[in-house]
Amino acid sequence: MDPNSLMLIVFLVLMFGMFYFLIIRPQRKRQQEHQALVSSLKIGDKVITIGGIYGSIESMTDDSIVLKIESGAMIRMSRSSIAFREGETTQA
């Protein structure tokens, strides 16, 4: 194996390693944190949706929630559309 081929292989391995630690690993961590948030939701929690809607959870099913918003209106949304619990801080 000539030195140029070896250098190319080492370069590709280093690039994949950087890609994994800078992109893939942090994304997996965010997905796991979001999944933990979604699975821990309960009726009465005040939440903020991905779209920026503030509301409190009135009822839930396995895949959807019903939010009561400030005007008193009720909206049904996917559970995965919840971004945060109101009052929780996030790390950017």
Stockholm file with secondary structure:
# STOCKHOLM 1.0

chainA/1-92         MDPNSLMLIVFLVLMFGMFYFLIIRPQRKRQQEHQALVSSLKIGDKVITIGGIYGSIESMTDDSIVLKIESGAMIRMSRSSIAFREGETTQA
#=GR chainA/1-92 SS CCHHHHHHHHHHHHHHHHHIIIIIHHHHHHHHHHHHHHHTCCTTCEEEETTCCEEEEEEECSSEEEEECTTSCEEEEEGGGEEEETTCCCCC
#=GC SS_cons        CCHHHHHHHHHHHHHHHHHIIIIIHHHHHHHHHHHHHHHTCCTTCEEEETTCCEEEEEEECSSEEEEECTTSCEEEEEGGGEEEETTCCCCC
//
